[in-house]
Amino acid sequence: MNRFIERLKNISIIRKMVYATVGFFSYPGLALVNRIQISGTEHIEKLPKQNVLFVSNHQTYFADVITFLHIFCAVKWRKHNRLGIPYYLINPFSNVYFVAAEETMKGSWMSRIFALAGALTVKRTWRAEGKEVQRNVDPGDTDKIEKALNKSWVITFPQGTTKPFAPGRRGTAHIIKENRPVVVPVVINGFWRAFNKKGLQFKKKGSLLSVRFKAPLDIDYNDTVDNILEKVMDGIEQSKKFMMKSKHHLMTMIDK
């Protein structure tokens, strides 16, 4: 069964159908119930068709990724920093995969369907079923990501958690060092306020959702894994030097 699902993920028409369906139902929550502010799409308009890695901070399980898919589809239809009317769902952009925790994508029937949109499911090495664990990286998980990079774009969240300013995982830096992709940092905000953690229910309507694509990072692929990871964390503005400056951090402190 798992092999059959994996095969379906790699069929473009299947992913397009999933994107169109998910996009149709998610668009009102992004652009009508809430407001979305997009910037920096000029940095993704002329990217190569493969070996591009988008690295981003993470605020919900699904809404973040769904929003990226909307934006990629809109850019394909020559829209700049906006979604507008979602006619782009007629023929959505599907040359993209996203890294997601295996247990998250098995959490519900909806997440299992969304997995067909191109989820690269990986086992967390530090947490499982709500408990702290310690286990080695599964080489098969790394292999999935590398194969996807060879033919497509990949979205990953280096922190592996929705907790702000959590440390980045060295696995992301290893993938960058070994595969030498174009690395595009993305900074998002507002999703934690608008949606619940799973990103499927509203918390506060009328929230401003912001997605900012930055210029590709200038990376020395021969540098150490730790230095590459530091550059990535600076790029997504989740390193220590950004912590006290963050509006999210300040709002969290006020909410407490």
C-alpha positions in Angstrom: 0.0 0.0 0.0 2.8 2.4 0.9 4.6 1.7 -2.4 1.3 2.4 -4.2 0.9 5.8 -2.4 4.6 6.7 -3.2 3.9 6.0 -6.9 0.8 8.2 -6.9 2.8 11.1 -5.4 5.2 11.0 -8.4 2.4 11.3 -11.0 2.0 14.9 -11.9 -1.6 14.7 -12.8 -2.4 13.3 -9.3 -0.6 16.1 -7.6 -2.3 18.6 -9.8 -5.7 17.2 -8.8 -4.8 17.3 -5.1 -3.5 20.9 -5.4 -6.6 22.1 -7.2 -8.9 20.4 -4.6 -6.9 21.6 -1.6 -6.4 25.0 -3.2 -10.1 25.5 -3.8 -11.1 24.8 -0.2 -8.1 26.6 1.4 -8.2 29.9 -0.7 -11.0 31.6 1.3 -9.2 31.1 4.6 -6.0 32.6 3.2 -7.3 35.5 1.1 -10.9 36.2 2.2 -11.3 35.3 5.9 -7.8 36.5 6.5 -5.5 38.8 4.6 -2.3 37.7 2.9 0.8 39.8 2.1 3.3 38.3 -0.2 6.7 39.8 -1.1 9.9 38.7 -3.0 8.3 36.5 -5.7 10.8 38.0 -8.1 13.4 35.7 -6.4 11.5 32.6 -7.5 10.4 33.6 -11.0 13.6 32.5 -12.8 14.8 29.6 -10.6 15.9 26.4 -12.3 13.4 23.5 -12.5 15.3 21.3 -10.1 17.7 21.3 -7.2 16.0 24.2 -5.4 15.5 24.0 -1.7 13.1 26.4 0.1 13.9 26.7 3.8 11.3 28.4 6.1 10.3 28.9 9.6 7.2 26.8 10.6 4.0 27.9 12.3 1.3 25.3 11.4 1.4 21.8 10.2 -0.4 22.4 6.9 -1.4 26.0 6.3 2.2 27.1 5.7 2.8 24.5 2.9 -0.6 25.0 1.3 0.1 28.8 1.1 3.5 28.1 -0.6 1.7 25.9 -3.2 -0.8 28.7 -3.8 2.0 31.2 -4.4 4.0 28.9 -6.7 0.9 28.3 -8.8 0.2 32.1 -8.9 3.8 32.8 -10.0 3.5 30.2 -12.7 0.5 32.2 -14.0 2.7 35.4 -14.0 1.2 36.9 -10.8 3.6 39.0 -8.8 3.3 39.1 -5.0 -0.4 38.4 -5.0 -2.9 35.6 -5.4 -5.8 37.4 -6.8 -8.6 35.3 -8.3 -7.4 31.7 -8.1 -7.8 30.7 -11.7 -4.3 29.4 -11.4 -5.8 26.2 -9.9 -7.0 25.2 -13.4 -3.5 24.1 -14.1 -1.5 24.3 -10.9 2.3 24.2 -10.5 3.2 20.7 -9.4 7.0 20.5 -9.7 7.5 20.7 -5.9 7.7 18.4 -2.9 7.6 19.2 0.8 9.3 17.5 3.8 6.9 16.4 6.5 6.9 14.3 9.7 5.6 10.8 9.0 3.4 10.7 12.0 1.8 14.1 11.0 0.9 12.9 7.6 -0.7 9.8 9.0 -2.7 11.7 11.6 -6.0 11.9 9.7 -7.7 11.0 6.5 -7.3 14.6 5.3 -3.5 14.6 5.9 -3.2 11.3 4.1 -4.9 12.8 1.1 -2.7 15.9 1.3 0.3 13.7 1.4 -0.5 12.9 -2.3 0.4 16.5 -3.0 4.1 15.5 -2.8 4.9 14.9 0.9 8.4 13.5 1.6 7.6 11.8 4.9 10.5 11.5 7.3 10.9 10.0 10.8 11.7 12.6 13.4 15.0 11.7 15.1 14.1 13.6 18.3 10.4 13.2 18.9 7.8 10.5 18.3 4.2 10.2 19.4 4.6 13.3 21.7 7.6 11.9 23.5 11.3 12.8 23.3 13.4 10.1 21.6 16.9 9.7 20.2 17.4 7.7 17.0 19.6 7.9 14.0 18.6 9.5 10.7 17.0 6.9 8.4 19.2 6.9 5.2 16.0 6.2 3.2 14.5 9.6 4.4 17.6 11.5 3.1 17.5 9.5 -0.1 13.9 10.6 -0.7 14.8 14.3 -0.4 17.9 13.9 -2.6 15.9 12.2 -5.4 13.2 14.9 -5.2 15.9 17.6 -5.5 17.3 15.9 -8.6 14.0 16.6 -10.5 12.1 19.3 -8.6 11.8 22.0 -5.9 11.7 20.9 -2.3 10.2 22.8 0.7 11.7 22.0 4.1 11.4 23.4 7.7 14.9 23.2 9.3 13.5 23.5 12.8 11.2 20.5 12.4 8.7 22.1 14.8 6.2 24.9 15.0 7.9 26.3 18.1 9.5 29.7 17.4 13.3 29.9 17.6 13.8 26.2 18.1 17.3 25.1 17.0 17.7 24.1 13.4 18.4 20.4 12.6 21.8 19.6 11.1 20.2 17.2 8.6 19.1 20.2 6.5 22.7 21.5 6.4 24.0 18.0 5.4 21.5 17.9 2.5 22.7 21.3 1.4 26.3 20.4 1.6 25.9 17.1 -0.3 23.5 18.3 -3.0 24.5 21.9 -3.5 21.0 23.2 -4.2 19.9 26.8 -4.7 18.7 27.7 -1.2 15.8 30.2 -1.0 15.0 31.4 2.6 11.3 32.2 3.4 10.0 34.1 6.4 6.4 33.7 7.4 4.3 35.2 10.1 0.6 35.4 11.2 -0.2 31.8 10.6 0.1 30.9 14.3 -2.4 33.6 15.1 -4.9 32.8 12.3 -5.0 29.0 12.5 -4.7 26.2 15.0 -1.5 24.2 14.9 -2.8 21.8 12.3 -3.8 24.8 10.2 -7.2 23.5 9.5 -9.3 25.6 11.9 -9.5 29.3 12.4 -8.3 30.9 15.6 -8.5 34.6 14.8 -10.2 35.7 11.6 -9.0 38.9 9.9 -5.4 38.1 10.7 -2.6 39.3 8.4 -0.6 36.4 6.9 2.8 37.4 5.6 5.1 35.4 3.3 8.5 36.9 2.4 10.8 35.2 -0.1 14.4 36.3 0.1 17.2 36.2 -2.4 19.0 32.8 -2.6 21.7 32.4 0.0 25.3 32.7 -0.9 26.6 29.4 0.5 30.1 28.0 0.5 29.2 24.3 0.1 32.7 23.3 1.3 32.0 25.1 4.6 31.2 23.1 7.8 27.7 21.8 8.4 27.4 24.0 11.5 28.3 27.2 9.5 25.9 26.3 6.8 23.1 25.7 9.3 23.9 29.0 11.0 23.5 30.8 7.6 20.2 29.0 7.0 18.9 30.0 10.5 19.9 33.6 9.9 18.1 33.4 6.5 14.8 32.3 8.0 15.3 34.8 10.9 15.1 32.1 13.6 18.7 32.4 15.0 19.4 33.9 18.4 20.2 37.3 17.1 16.6 37.6 15.7 14.9 36.2 18.8 14.5 39.4 20.8 13.7 41.5 17.7 10.8 39.2 16.6 7.2 40.5 16.7 6.2 36.9 17.2 8.5 36.6 20.2 7.2 39.8 21.7 3.5 38.9 21.2 4.2 35.5 22.7 5.6 37.1 25.8 2.7 39.5 26.1 0.2 36.6 25.7 1.8 34.9 28.6 
